[in-house]
Amino acid sequence: MIYLDNNATTQPLPEVVSAVANILERCWGNPSSPHILGQMASEQIEIARNQVAALLGSEPAEITFTSGATEANEAVLKHFAICGYDLITSEAEHPSITSFYQTNFPSKIHYIPLDEDGKWELEKLDKLPKVGGG
């Protein structure tokens, strides 16, 4: 089989499957709970946070794990919205991008039309109101 939907998900490497299975077998507790399983799970999350930070050359405090793309998108967009940035997007954008602004900052979301090929009509950018940011 040839899998061509890696945009949605990608087959993990065998060593990743093994590491995840190992953690799920040993440390399956709620990492927010004070009992021993929770403490073990919390410790593993901090180990992972430190490993990711080392790979990225950042500080562990700069690493935030989310449950998935929707939560991650909202976290990033919330940051930019609070900093005063407008969102320029298209009507075809995924709701995980547009819904936060639509719900919380509807006057700060601006849509660029798409042409018949689904490409942004960039010449319409000039017709947008001057948008704020930063």
SETORGU-760459 format. One record per residue: residue number from 1; residue in one letter; x, y, z of N, C-alpha, C in turn. Coordinates in steps of 0.2 Angstrom, whole numbers, plus 5000, padded with zeros to 4 digits. Layout:
% SETORGU-760459
 pos code   nu   nv   nw  cau  cav  caw   cu   cv   cw
 NUM    a    X    Y    Z    X    Y    Z    X    Y    Z
...
***
This chain:
% SETORGU-760459
 pos code   nu   nv   nw  cau  cav  caw   cu   cv   cw
   1    m 5004 4994 5000 5000 5000 5000 5004 5006 5000
   2    i 5002 5011 4996 5006 5018 4996 5001 5023 5000
   3    y 5003 5026 5005 4999 5030 5009 5001 5037 5007
   4    l 4996 5041 5005 4997 5048 5002 4993 5053 5006
   5    d 4991 5052 5012 4987 5056 5016 4991 5058 5023
   6    n 4998 5059 5022 5002 5061 5027 5001 5068 5030
   7    n 4997 5072 5026 4994 5079 5029 4990 5077 5035
   8    a 4986 5072 5035 4981 5071 5041 4985 5067 5046
   9    t 4989 5062 5045 4993 5058 5050 4998 5055 5046
  10    t 5004 5053 5050 5009 5050 5047 5011 5044 5052
  11    q 5013 5038 5048 5014 5032 5052 5020 5034 5057
  12    p 5020 5033 5063 5026 5034 5067 5031 5029 5066
  13    l 5037 5031 5068 5043 5026 5068 5042 5021 5073
  14    p 5045 5015 5072 5044 5009 5077 5046 5011 5084
  15    e 5052 5015 5084 5054 5017 5090 5050 5022 5094
  16    v 5046 5026 5090 5041 5030 5094 5035 5026 5096
  17    v 5033 5021 5093 5028 5017 5095 5030 5013 5101
  18    s 5036 5010 5101 5039 5007 5107 5039 5011 5113
  19    a 5041 5018 5112 5042 5022 5118 5035 5024 5121
  20    v 5030 5025 5116 5024 5027 5118 5020 5021 5122
  21    a 5021 5015 5119 5018 5009 5122 5021 5008 5129
  22    n 5028 5009 5130 5031 5008 5136 5028 5013 5141
  23    i 5027 5019 5140 5025 5024 5144 5018 5023 5146
  24    l 5014 5021 5141 5007 5019 5142 5006 5013 5147
  25    e 5010 5009 5147 5010 5003 5151 5012 5004 5158
  26    r 5017 5009 5159 5020 5010 5165 5017 5017 5169
  27    c 5016 5022 5165 5014 5028 5168 5007 5031 5165
  28    w 5002 5027 5166 4996 5029 5163 4991 5033 5167
  29    g 4994 5035 5173 4990 5040 5177 4989 5047 5175
  30    n 4984 5050 5178 4983 5057 5177 4989 5061 5179
  31    p 4992 5065 5175 4998 5069 5177 4997 5075 5182
  32    s 4990 5076 5182 4988 5082 5187 4987 5079 5194
  33    s 4987 5072 5195 4985 5069 5201 4991 5068 5206
  34    p 4990 5069 5212 4996 5068 5217 4998 5061 5218
  35    h 4994 5056 5216 4996 5049 5218 5002 5047 5214
  36    i 5005 5041 5215 5011 5039 5212 5011 5039 5205
  37    l 5005 5036 5202 5005 5035 5195 5004 5042 5192
  38    g 5001 5047 5195 5001 5054 5192 5007 5057 5192
  39    q 5011 5056 5198 5018 5059 5198 5022 5056 5193
  40    m 5022 5049 5192 5026 5046 5187 5024 5049 5180
  41    a 5018 5050 5178 5016 5052 5172 5018 5060 5171
  42    s 5018 5064 5176 5020 5070 5176 5027 5071 5175
  43    e 5031 5066 5178 5038 5066 5177 5040 5065 5170
  44    q 5036 5060 5167 5038 5058 5160 5036 5064 5155
  45    i 5031 5068 5157 5029 5074 5153 5035 5079 5153
  46    e 5038 5080 5159 5043 5084 5160 5050 5082 5156
  47    i 5051 5076 5156 5056 5073 5152 5055 5074 5145
  48    a 5049 5073 5142 5048 5074 5135 5049 5082 5134
  49    r 5046 5086 5138 5047 5093 5137 5054 5095 5137
  50    n 5058 5093 5141 5065 5094 5141 5069 5092 5134
  51    q 5067 5086 5132 5069 5083 5126 5067 5087 5120
  52    v 5061 5089 5120 5059 5093 5114 5062 5100 5114
  53    a 5063 5103 5120 5067 5109 5121 5074 5109 5118
  54    a 5077 5103 5120 5084 5102 5118 5084 5102 5110
  55    l 5080 5098 5107 5080 5097 5100 5079 5104 5097
  56    l 5075 5109 5100 5073 5115 5097 5078 5121 5099
  57    g 5082 5119 5104 5086 5124 5106 5083 5130 5110
  58    s 5078 5128 5114 5074 5132 5118 5074 5130 5125
  59    e 5070 5134 5129 5069 5132 5136 5063 5128 5137
  60    p 5064 5123 5142 5058 5119 5143 5051 5123 5144
  61    a 5052 5129 5148 5046 5133 5149 5043 5135 5143
  62    e 5046 5135 5137 5043 5138 5131 5040 5133 5127
  63    i 5040 5126 5130 5036 5121 5126 5029 5120 5130
  64    t 5024 5120 5125 5018 5118 5128 5015 5113 5124
  65    f 5013 5107 5127 5010 5102 5124 5002 5103 5123
  66    t 4999 5101 5118 4992 5102 5117 4989 5095 5115
  67    s 4982 5095 5115 4979 5089 5113 4979 5087 5106
  68    g 4980 5093 5102 4979 5092 5095 4980 5099 5091
  69    a 4979 5099 5085 4980 5105 5081 4975 5110 5082
  70    t 4968 5108 5084 4964 5114 5085 4966 5118 5091
  71    e 4967 5114 5097 4970 5117 5103 4976 5121 5102
  72    a 4981 5119 5098 4987 5122 5096 4985 5129 5092
  73    n 4981 5128 5087 4979 5134 5083 4976 5139 5087
  74    e 4972 5137 5092 4968 5142 5096 4973 5146 5101
  75    a 4978 5142 5103 4983 5145 5108 4987 5150 5104
  76    v 4989 5149 5098 4993 5154 5094 4989 5160 5092
  77    l 4983 5158 5090 4979 5164 5088 4977 5168 5094
  78    k 4976 5165 5099 4974 5169 5105 4979 5174 5107
  79    h 4986 5172 5107 4991 5176 5108 4991 5182 5103
  80    f 4991 5181 5097 4991 5186 5092 4985 5191 5093
  81    a 4979 5188 5094 4973 5192 5095 4974 5197 5101
  82    i 4977 5194 5107 4978 5198 5113 4983 5204 5111
  83    c 4988 5202 5107 4993 5207 5105 4990 5212 5100
  84    g 4984 5211 5098 4981 5216 5094 4981 5215 5086
  85    y 4984 5209 5084 4984 5207 5077 4977 5205 5074
  86    d 4976 5208 5068 4970 5205 5064 4972 5199 5061
  87    l 4967 5195 5059 4968 5189 5055 4965 5190 5048
  88    i 4969 5188 5043 4968 5189 5036 4968 5181 5034
  89    t 4962 5179 5031 4961 5172 5029 4956 5172 5023
  90    s 4954 5166 5022 4949 5165 5017 4943 5161 5020
  91    e 4938 5161 5016 4932 5157 5018 4933 5150 5018
  92    a 4938 5148 5015 4940 5141 5014 4944 5138 5020
  93    e 4946 5143 5024 4951 5141 5030 4947 5136 5035
  94    h 4951 5132 5038 4948 5127 5043 4945 5131 5049
  95    p 4940 5128 5051 4937 5132 5057 4941 5132 5063
  96    s 4946 5128 5064 4951 5128 5069 4955 5135 5069
  97    i 4955 5138 5063 4959 5144 5062 4954 5150 5063
  98    t 4948 5150 5060 4944 5155 5060 4939 5156 5066
  99    s 4937 5150 5069 4932 5151 5075 4934 5155 5081
 100    f 4940 5155 5083 4942 5159 5089 4941 5166 5087
 101    y 4943 5169 5081 4942 5176 5080 4935 5177 5079
 102    q 4931 5173 5075 4924 5174 5074 4920 5175 5081
 103    t 4922 5171 5086 4919 5171 5092 4921 5177 5096
 104    n 4927 5178 5097 4930 5183 5101 4932 5190 5098
 105    f 4934 5190 5092 4936 5196 5089 4933 5197 5082
 106    p 4927 5197 5081 4924 5197 5074 4926 5203 5070
 107    s 4927 5208 5073 4929 5214 5069 4936 5214 5067
 108    k 4940 5209 5069 4947 5209 5067 4949 5203 5063
 109    i 4944 5200 5060 4945 5195 5055 4943 5197 5048
 110    h 4947 5196 5043 4946 5199 5036 4947 5193 5031
 111    y 4942 5193 5027 4942 5187 5022 4944 5190 5015
 112    i 4949 5186 5012 4951 5187 5005 4948 5182 5001
 113    p 4944 5184 4996 4941 5180 4991 4946 5175 4988
 114    l 4943 5169 4986 4947 5164 4982 4944 5165 4974
 115    d 4949 5163 4970 4947 5163 4963 4944 5156 4961
 116    e 4942 5155 4955 4939 5148 4953 4944 5142 4954
 117    d 4951 5144 4955 4955 5138 4956 4957 5138 4963
 118    g 4953 5141 4968 4955 5141 4975 4961 5145 4977
 119    k 4963 5149 4973 4969 5153 4975 4967 5160 4978
 120    w 4970 5163 4982 4968 5169 4985 4969 5175 4980
 121    e 4964 5179 4980 4964 5185 4975 4968 5190 4978
 122    l 4974 5190 4978 4979 5194 4982 4978 5202 4980
 123    e 4976 5203 4974 4974 5210 4972 4969 5213 4977
 124    k 4965 5209 4980 4960 5212 4984 4962 5214 4991
 125    l 4969 5212 4993 4972 5214 4999 4971 5222 5000
 126    d 4972 5225 4994 4972 5233 4995 4965 5235 4997
 127    k 4960 5232 4996 4953 5234 4998 4952 5233 5005
 128    l 4956 5229 5009 4955 5228 5016 4956 5234 5020
 129    p 4952 5235 5025 4954 5241 5030 4961 5240 5032
 130    k 4964 5245 5034 4971 5245 5037 4970 5241 5044
 131    v 4974 5236 5044 4973 5231 5050 4979 5232 5055
 132    g 4977 5231 5061 4982 5232 5067 4986 5226 5068
 133    g 4991 5228 5072 4995 5222 5074 5001 5225 5078
 134    g 5003 5220 5083 5009 5222 5087 5008 5227 5091
***
